[in-house]
Amino acid sequence: MNTPQSGIFALGTFAHIYLEFDRRSRHHARTLVRAVASLREPRTTLGGVNMVCGFRPELWKEVVPHGLPPEVAGFNRDLVGPDGYAMPATQHDAVLWLSGGSYDVVFDTARQVVHSLDSVATLADETSGWPYHHDRDLTGFVDGSENPTLLEAPTVAVIREGAPGAGGSVLLLQKWKHEAARWDALSVHSQEQVIGRTKAESIELDPRPEDSHVARTDQDVFGNIFRRNVPYGNVEDHGTMFVGFSADQRPLVRMLESMVGIPNGVRDALTRYTKPLTGAYYFVPSTEAIRRFVKESDPD
């Protein structure tokens, strides 16, 4: 039996840090995996820190050739729509998502992680996040209205037993900057037309605009995704960290293609008020797959 990394489903955490790393060129891929596997989740009287680790799919395949579905690939090229709108590819080699009940503990853990990995990897990107009004993003709308429940989430997010990469998950990580002034200048009615839901009650519009965010990311069309999005940033510069897990990469890919208008030329209206700054896919192995590397000797 292969067990998914528990932090994927650790709802209710108030502090988040996302660390993306690139392998130092002199080291083997296996060295980076072993170093990440050797990290420990600290425990304190204030509560533990959840640690979810993932790797560029091509890097994990280099180390474990049959350890994930063969079609899974990194975000290696910009995704460009018919009108030229682009989602940038900023793929890195590894990601660590730390979350916990208080920022100080998560911050201290993040510093330890960066120090521990310094000899084998460089920190390429760091982002901190937090929940906003329980389940809303910084547009003021509920985020993840169609998210599966915790009982349903493993069937959506985790690769089934017996398949390559069993117990693992495919993660899409994107940082979206909000064009806050332009968004705030819209009336509530106009904002609701962009999102496709009411702002106060989060009720889907009927009919919903074809270019609304709800219509362009409809999980009934593209397949279910387990979202763990959080806001990031400060008063002047902020947005949403999209954190989406799936047992199958195709729903994630098709959703992004729909947002840029690839299928029919209709672009997600929300992309006129938000801008993607990063984009990466990571394979998040099962806990058993990671533990196999803990006591390995360094191949370098």
C-alpha positions in Angstrom: 0.0 0.0 0.0 1.3 3.4 -1.0 0.4 6.4 1.2 0.1 9.9 -0.2 2.0 12.7 1.6 -0.3 13.8 4.4 0.3 17.5 4.0 -1.7 17.5 0.8 -4.9 17.1 2.8 -3.9 19.1 5.9 -6.7 21.7 5.8 -7.0 24.5 8.3 -3.4 25.6 8.3 -2.8 29.4 8.6 0.8 29.8 7.3 2.3 28.6 4.0 5.7 28.9 2.4 6.5 27.5 -1.1 10.1 26.9 -1.9 11.2 26.0 -5.4 14.8 24.7 -6.0 17.1 24.1 -8.9 19.7 21.3 -8.6 23.3 22.5 -8.6 24.8 21.3 -11.9 27.6 19.2 -10.3 25.2 16.9 -8.5 23.2 13.9 -9.7 19.4 14.0 -9.6 19.5 11.2 -7.1 21.5 13.4 -4.7 18.8 16.1 -4.7 16.1 13.5 -4.1 18.1 11.9 -1.3 18.7 15.3 0.3 15.0 16.2 0.2 14.0 12.8 1.5 16.4 13.2 4.5 14.6 16.4 5.7 12.6 16.0 8.9 9.3 17.5 9.9 9.9 19.2 13.2 7.4 19.0 16.0 6.8 21.7 18.6 4.4 22.5 21.4 2.7 24.8 19.0 1.9 22.1 16.5 3.7 20.4 13.6 4.8 21.7 10.2 3.4 19.9 7.2 5.9 19.3 4.5 5.0 18.3 1.0 7.8 17.6 -1.5 7.7 17.2 -5.2 10.1 17.0 -8.2 10.2 18.0 -11.8 8.7 14.9 -13.5 11.7 14.4 -15.8 14.0 14.5 -12.8 12.0 11.9 -10.9 11.9 9.7 -14.0 15.7 9.9 -14.1 15.9 8.5 -10.6 12.9 6.2 -10.7 12.3 5.4 -14.4 8.9 3.7 -13.9 7.9 5.7 -10.8 5.2 7.9 -12.3 2.7 7.8 -15.2 4.7 8.0 -18.4 2.8 10.9 -19.9 3.5 13.3 -17.0 5.8 16.1 -18.0 7.1 19.4 -16.6 5.8 22.9 -17.5 8.6 23.2 -20.1 7.1 25.7 -22.6 5.0 28.8 -22.3 1.3 28.1 -22.9 0.1 30.6 -25.5 -3.5 31.3 -26.5 -4.8 32.3 -30.0 -4.7 36.0 -29.0 -1.1 35.8 -27.8 -1.9 35.7 -24.1 0.7 33.5 -22.4 1.2 31.5 -19.2 4.9 31.4 -18.5 6.8 28.2 -17.9 9.1 28.6 -14.9 9.8 24.9 -14.2 12.2 24.1 -11.4 13.7 20.8 -10.2 12.0 20.5 -6.8 9.3 22.1 -4.6 8.8 22.1 -0.9 5.4 23.3 0.5 5.5 24.0 4.2 2.3 24.7 6.1 1.4 25.0 9.8 -0.6 26.7 12.5 1.7 29.7 12.9 4.1 31.6 10.6 7.0 31.8 13.0 7.3 28.0 13.1 6.9 27.6 9.4 9.4 30.4 8.8 12.0 28.8 11.0 11.5 25.4 9.3 11.9 27.0 5.9 15.2 28.6 6.9 16.4 25.2 8.1 15.3 23.6 4.8 17.1 26.1 2.6 20.2 25.7 4.7 20.1 21.9 4.6 19.7 21.8 0.8 22.2 24.6 0.0 25.0 22.2 -0.9 22.9 20.4 -3.5 20.3 23.0 -4.7 19.8 26.7 -5.1 16.6 28.5 -4.0 14.9 29.6 -7.2 11.7 31.1 -5.8 10.0 31.6 -2.5 6.4 32.7 -1.7 4.5 33.0 1.5 0.8 32.7 1.8 -2.1 32.7 4.2 -5.9 32.2 4.2 -8.2 35.2 3.7 -11.7 35.3 5.3 -11.7 31.6 5.7 -12.1 30.4 2.0 -12.0 33.6 -0.1 -9.2 34.8 -2.4 -8.2 38.5 -2.7 -10.9 39.1 -5.3 -13.4 38.7 -2.5 -14.9 35.5 -4.0 -15.0 32.0 -2.5 -12.1 30.0 -4.0 -12.6 26.3 -4.7 -16.4 26.1 -4.6 -16.3 22.8 -6.5 -13.4 21.3 -4.4 -14.1 17.7 -3.4 -14.6 16.9 0.3 -11.7 15.4 2.2 -13.4 12.0 1.9 -13.5 12.4 -1.9 -10.2 14.2 -2.4 -7.9 11.1 -2.4 -9.8 9.6 -5.3 -9.3 12.9 -7.2 -5.7 13.7 -6.2 -3.9 10.4 -5.7 -2.8 7.9 -8.3 -4.5 4.5 -7.7 -2.8 1.5 -6.3 -1.2 -0.7 -9.0 -0.5 2.1 -11.4 2.9 3.7 -11.9 3.5 6.3 -9.2 0.8 4.8 -6.9 0.1 7.0 -3.9 1.6 10.0 -5.7 0.0 13.1 -7.2 0.6 15.6 -9.9 0.9 19.2 -8.7 0.3 22.4 -10.7 1.8 25.4 -9.0 1.2 28.9 -10.3 1.6 32.4 -8.9 -1.1 34.7 -10.1 -0.7 38.5 -9.6 -4.0 40.4 -9.2 -4.5 43.7 -11.1 -6.2 45.0 -8.0 -7.0 48.5 -9.0 -8.6 47.4 -12.2 -10.6 44.7 -10.4 -11.7 46.9 -7.6 -13.0 49.5 -10.2 -15.5 47.0 -11.4 -19.1 46.9 -10.0 -20.0 43.8 -8.0 -22.3 42.8 -10.9 -19.4 43.0 -13.4 -17.1 41.0 -11.1 -19.8 38.3 -10.9 -20.0 38.1 -14.7 -16.2 37.6 -14.8 -16.2 34.9 -12.1 -19.6 33.3 -13.0 -20.8 33.2 -9.4 -22.4 35.6 -7.0 -20.0 37.3 -4.7 -21.8 37.0 -1.4 -23.3 33.5 -1.6 -21.1 31.9 -4.3 -24.1 30.7 -6.3 -23.3 29.8 -9.9 -25.0 32.2 -12.4 -27.6 30.8 -14.7 -27.0 31.4 -17.5 -23.3 31.9 -16.9 -21.1 33.9 -19.4 -19.2 31.7 -21.8 -16.0 33.5 -20.9 -16.5 33.4 -17.1 -13.9 31.8 -14.9 -16.4 29.1 -13.8 -17.2 28.2 -17.4 -13.6 28.1 -18.5 -12.5 25.9 -15.6 -15.6 23.7 -15.3 -14.5 20.5 -13.5 -17.5 18.6 -15.0 -15.9 19.2 -18.4 -12.2 18.9 -17.6 -12.1 16.5 -14.6 -11.8 17.1 -10.9 -8.9 18.8 -9.2 -8.2 19.1 -5.5 -7.3 22.8 -4.9 -5.2 24.2 -1.9 -5.0 27.8 -3.1 -4.0 30.6 -0.8 -3.4 34.3 -1.2 0.1 35.7 -1.2 1.8 39.1 -1.1 1.3 42.5 0.5 -1.1 45.4 0.2 0.4 46.8 -3.1 1.5 43.5 -4.7 -0.6 40.4 -4.1 -2.5 37.6 -5.7 -3.2 33.9 -5.6 -1.0 30.8 -5.4 -2.8 28.2 -7.4 -2.0 24.8 -5.8 -3.9 22.0 -7.7 -3.4 18.3 -7.2 -4.7 15.6 -9.5 -4.1 11.9 -10.1 -4.0 12.6 -13.8 -2.2 15.6 -15.4 -4.7 15.9 -18.2 -7.4 17.8 -16.3 -4.8 20.4 -15.2 -3.5 20.8 -18.8 -6.9 21.0 -20.3 -8.0 23.6 -17.7 -5.1 25.9 -18.5 -5.7 25.4 -22.3 -9.3 26.4 -21.8 -8.3 29.5 -19.8 -6.1 30.8 -22.6 -8.7 30.0 -25.2 -7.0 27.2 -27.1 -10.1 25.0 -27.7 -12.4 27.7 -29.2 -10.8 31.1 -28.9 -12.7 32.1 -25.8 -10.3 33.3 -23.1 -11.1 33.2 -19.4 -12.3 36.7 -18.5 -10.5 36.5 -15.2 -7.1 36.5 -17.1 -7.9 40.2 -17.9 -7.5 41.1 -14.2 -4.9 38.6 -13.1 -1.4 37.8 -14.5 0.4 34.4 -14.2 4.0 35.0 -13.1 5.1 31.4 -12.7 4.1 27.9 -13.9 5.4 24.5 -12.9 4.3 20.9 -12.7 5.7 18.6 -10.0 5.3 14.9 -9.2 4.6 14.4 -5.5 5.7 10.9 -4.7 4.1 8.7 -2.0 5.7 8.6 1.4 7.0 5.1 0.8 8.7 6.2 -2.5 10.4 9.1 -0.7 11.5 7.0 2.3 13.5 4.6 0.1 16.1 7.3 -0.4 16.6 8.3 3.3 19.5 6.1 4.1 21.1 5.8 0.6 24.7 6.8 0.2 25.5 9.9 -1.8 26.3 8.9 -5.5 28.5 12.0 -6.1 
